[in-house]
Amino acid sequence: MKFLREATPFTQVIFTLIVILVGGVLISLLGFLVCRIGMGLSFEALSRILENFNQPENLGFLKFFQILQTLGMFILPPLILAYYLDDKPFQFLSLNQKPAGIVLALVCAVILVGGPVIEWVSLLNQQLVLPSWMSPLEDWMHASEDQATEITKAFLSTKSIGGLLGNLFIVAVLPAIGEELLFRGLLQKLIKKMTGNPHWAIWVTAILFSALHLQFFGFLPRLLLGALFGYLLEWTGTLWLPIIAHFINNSAGVVVFFFTGDGLENEQPDAPLFNNPLFLWAIVSGVMVWILLRYLYLNRLEHQEIRRETDIL
């Protein structure tokens, strides 16, 4: 695939998006084929099983296809494409160097203290309304959001430690690796190469990252998280930091739901945005996040020197 390496960055981005879509279709067909041959399930029977996700015995199929989708759309495509785009694919994906310990601690702190500001932005997002002439679209978005929440609740419902570890693997480990490989490791690099502007690359990639989840009422907080992951890569040069930050963010939701059975949706979507205790916590959270990120930004060159001394590949 010499043409891919010699193609323009725009062509490489389009080719990447095509590979993602094709990979998703092929891996789904593979899953259906495995169920057909291994269990004798027809396409119609399997579709009914996947739609009836509230039945505990059906969750295994849902998790099986979730793993396949992550592998086929997010993990394998960037690894394969990086191999054809560069002689050093791991270096191309910024996986060749581990982060310095102090930087890792800073990133963990940012994710942990940033919870309130993300929750407040989520509340803001939930209160956004479309023009009246777009009410059918808004109704569809609400219905889709409600269905996604119900699927996630069914997906995460478990009382065992083994079930918790399995959910962490499917919901936190695999998406953190796969989505960061695709969006920050590959697309952000190609878009930066195409535009020559790291900020454009970070925010365009963050928009694609959030839009791909197809959850309008979670678009803004996911956009901010995507931008955060993008700047972590830009400032430190290692993809391991966005991967770890993504993992911490996702695993926090899984663990909270395991112990409380809650945390997937806001209890008061119509609550006031500013006359609200959450707003005060969001201000404190935002200030703390800004201080931590400011320190990371001002000392990024020093951390990169430390990172170069701890090259792992």
C-alpha positions in Angstrom: 0.0 0.0 0.0 2.7 2.4 -1.0 0.1 4.8 -2.4 -1.2 5.4 1.1 2.1 6.6 2.4 2.5 8.9 -0.5 -1.1 10.2 -0.5 -2.0 13.6 0.8 -3.0 13.9 4.5 -6.6 14.6 3.4 -6.7 11.4 1.4 -5.2 9.5 4.4 -7.9 10.8 6.7 -10.7 9.8 4.3 -9.1 6.4 3.7 -8.9 6.0 7.5 -12.6 6.8 7.9 -13.5 4.3 5.2 -11.4 1.6 6.8 -13.2 2.2 10.1 -16.6 1.8 8.5 -15.6 -1.3 6.5 -13.9 -2.8 9.6 -17.1 -2.3 11.6 -19.2 -4.0 9.0 -16.8 -6.9 8.5 -16.4 -7.5 12.3 -20.2 -7.5 12.8 -20.6 -10.0 9.9 -17.9 -12.1 11.6 -19.8 -12.0 14.9 -23.1 -13.1 13.2 -21.2 -15.9 11.4 -19.7 -17.2 14.6 -23.2 -17.2 16.2 -24.7 -18.9 13.2 -22.1 -21.6 12.9 -21.3 -22.1 16.6 -24.9 -21.8 18.0 -27.2 -22.2 15.0 -28.8 -18.8 15.5 -30.4 -17.2 12.5 -29.9 -13.5 11.8 -33.5 -12.8 12.9 -33.1 -14.8 16.1 -29.9 -13.0 17.0 -31.4 -9.6 16.3 -34.2 -10.4 18.7 -31.7 -11.4 21.4 -29.7 -8.2 21.0 -32.9 -6.1 21.1 -34.1 -7.8 24.3 -31.1 -6.6 26.3 -33.0 -6.6 29.6 -32.8 -10.3 29.8 -29.6 -11.3 31.7 -29.0 -14.4 29.5 -28.8 -12.1 26.5 -26.1 -9.8 27.9 -23.3 -12.2 26.9 -24.2 -11.6 23.2 -24.3 -7.9 23.7 -20.8 -7.9 25.4 -19.5 -10.2 22.7 -20.4 -7.8 19.9 -19.2 -4.8 21.9 -15.7 -6.5 22.1 -15.8 -7.3 18.4 -16.8 -3.7 17.5 -14.0 -2.2 19.6 -11.5 -4.6 18.0 -12.8 -4.1 14.4 -13.3 -0.4 14.4 -10.9 1.1 16.9 -7.9 -1.2 17.7 -7.1 -3.1 14.5 -7.5 -0.3 11.9 -5.1 2.2 13.4 -2.5 -0.5 14.1 -2.7 -1.7 10.5 -2.8 1.7 9.0 0.2 2.9 11.0 2.1 -0.1 9.7 1.5 1.1 6.1 1.9 4.8 6.9 5.3 4.6 8.6 8.3 2.4 9.0 8.0 2.7 12.8 4.3 2.3 13.5 4.6 2.4 17.3 6.5 5.7 17.1 4.0 7.0 14.5 1.2 6.3 17.0 3.2 7.9 19.9 3.4 4.6 21.8 7.1 4.3 21.9 7.7 6.3 25.1 6.3 6.1 28.6 5.2 9.2 30.5 7.2 10.6 33.4 5.9 9.7 36.8 5.0 13.3 37.8 3.1 13.8 34.6 1.1 10.6 35.1 0.2 11.8 38.7 -0.9 15.2 37.3 -3.1 13.6 34.7 -4.7 11.3 37.2 -5.4 14.3 39.5 -6.9 16.3 36.5 -9.4 13.5 35.8 -10.3 12.9 39.4 -10.8 16.6 40.4 -12.5 17.4 37.0 -15.7 15.5 37.8 -17.9 18.4 39.0 -17.1 20.6 36.0 -17.9 17.7 33.6 -21.1 17.0 35.4 -22.2 20.7 35.2 -21.4 20.8 31.5 -23.4 17.6 31.1 -26.3 19.3 32.9 -26.0 22.3 30.5 -26.0 20.0 27.5 -29.2 18.2 28.7 -31.0 21.6 28.9 -30.2 22.6 25.4 -33.2 22.6 23.1 -33.6 22.7 19.4 -35.9 25.1 17.5 -39.6 24.1 17.5 -39.5 23.1 13.8 -36.8 20.5 14.8 -38.9 18.9 17.6 -39.3 15.5 15.8 -35.5 15.3 15.7 -35.2 16.3 19.4 -37.8 13.7 20.3 -35.7 11.1 18.5 -32.6 12.2 20.3 -34.3 11.9 23.7 -35.6 8.5 22.8 -32.1 7.4 21.6 -30.5 8.8 24.7 -33.0 7.0 27.0 -32.4 3.7 25.1 -28.6 4.1 25.3 -28.9 4.7 29.1 -31.1 1.6 29.5 -28.6 -0.5 27.5 -25.7 0.8 29.6 -27.5 0.0 32.8 -28.3 -3.5 31.7 -24.7 -3.9 30.5 -23.1 -2.8 33.8 -25.6 -4.6 36.1 -23.6 -7.1 38.1 -23.1 -8.0 41.8 -19.9 -10.0 41.5 -16.3 -8.9 41.5 -15.7 -11.0 38.4 -18.6 -9.2 36.6 -17.1 -5.8 37.7 -13.6 -6.8 36.3 -15.3 -7.9 33.1 -17.1 -4.6 32.7 -13.9 -2.7 33.4 -12.2 -4.6 30.6 -15.0 -4.0 28.1 -16.0 -0.5 29.1 -12.7 1.0 30.3 -9.7 -0.9 29.1 -10.7 -1.7 25.5 -12.3 1.7 24.6 -9.4 3.6 26.2 -6.9 1.8 24.1 -9.0 1.6 20.9 -10.5 5.1 20.8 -7.2 6.8 21.7 -5.3 4.8 19.1 -7.8 5.8 16.4 -8.7 9.4 17.4 -5.5 10.8 19.0 -2.9 8.4 17.8 -4.0 8.4 14.1 -6.6 10.9 13.2 -5.3 13.8 15.2 -1.8 13.3 13.8 -3.1 13.2 10.2 -5.4 16.2 10.7 -2.5 18.1 12.2 -0.4 17.2 9.2 -3.2 18.3 6.9 -3.9 21.7 8.6 -0.5 22.5 10.1 -2.3 23.6 13.2 -2.3 21.4 16.4 -5.4 23.3 17.8 -7.5 22.6 14.7 -6.4 19.0 14.8 -7.3 18.6 18.5 -10.7 20.2 18.3 -11.7 18.6 15.0 -10.7 15.2 16.3 -12.6 15.9 19.6 -15.7 16.7 17.6 -15.4 13.5 15.6 -14.8 11.6 18.8 -17.9 13.0 20.5 -20.1 12.7 17.4 -19.3 9.1 16.8 -20.9 8.2 20.1 -24.3 9.4 18.7 -25.4 10.8 22.0 -26.5 14.5 21.5 -27.2 15.1 25.2 -23.7 14.0 26.2 -21.9 15.8 23.3 -20.4 18.8 25.1 -18.8 16.9 28.1 -17.4 14.3 25.7 -16.1 17.0 23.4 -14.2 18.6 26.3 -12.8 15.2 27.4 -11.7 14.6 23.8 -9.9 18.0 23.6 -8.3 17.3 27.0 -6.9 14.0 25.7 -5.7 15.7 22.5 -3.8 18.4 24.4 -2.2 15.7 26.7 -0.8 14.1 23.6 0.3 17.4 22.0 2.0 18.6 25.2 3.8 15.3 26.2 4.2 13.4 22.9 3.1 10.1 24.4 -0.3 8.4 23.7 -0.1 6.5 27.0 -1.3 9.6 28.9 -4.6 10.0 26.9 -5.1 6.2 27.2 -4.6 6.3 31.0 -6.8 9.4 31.4 -9.5 7.8 29.2 -9.3 4.6 31.3 -9.6 6.4 34.6 -12.6 8.4 33.3 -14.5 5.3 32.1 -13.6 3.1 35.0 -14.8 5.7 37.5 -18.3 5.4 36.0 -18.2 1.6 36.1 -17.1 1.5 39.7 -19.6 4.1 40.9 -22.4 2.2 39.2 -21.2 -1.1 40.7 -21.4 0.3 44.3 -24.4 2.7 43.9 -26.4 1.5 40.9 -26.4 5.1 39.8 -24.3 7.7 38.0 -25.3 7.2 34.4 -27.8 10.1 34.2 -28.5 13.4 35.9 -31.2 13.2 38.6 -32.3 16.8 37.9 -32.1 17.6 34.2 -34.3 20.7 34.8 -32.3 22.0 37.7 -31.1 25.6 37.6 -27.7 25.9 36.0 -26.3 28.7 38.2 -28.4 28.7 41.4 -27.2 25.2 42.0 -24.6 23.8 44.5 -23.1 21.8 41.6 -22.2 25.1 39.9 -20.0 26.2 42.8 -18.3 22.8 42.9 -17.8 23.1 39.1 -16.1 26.5 39.6 -13.7 25.0 42.2 -13.2 21.9 40.0 -12.5 24.1 36.9 -10.0 26.2 38.8 -8.1 23.2 40.1 -8.1 21.6 36.6 -6.8 24.8 35.1 -3.9 25.1 37.7 -2.9 21.5 37.0 -3.0 21.8 33.2 -1.2 25.1 33.4 1.6 23.5 35.3 1.8 20.7 32.8 1.8 23.1 29.9 4.5 25.4 31.4 6.7 22.4 32.2 6.0 20.4 29.1 9.5 20.7 27.6 11.1 19.5 30.9 8.7 16.5 31.0 9.5 15.7 27.4 13.2 15.6 28.3 12.4 13.1 31.1 10.2 11.1 28.7 13.0 10.9 26.2 15.3 9.5 28.9 12.7 6.7 29.6 12.2 5.6 26.0 10.6 2.1 26.0 11.0 1.2 22.4 
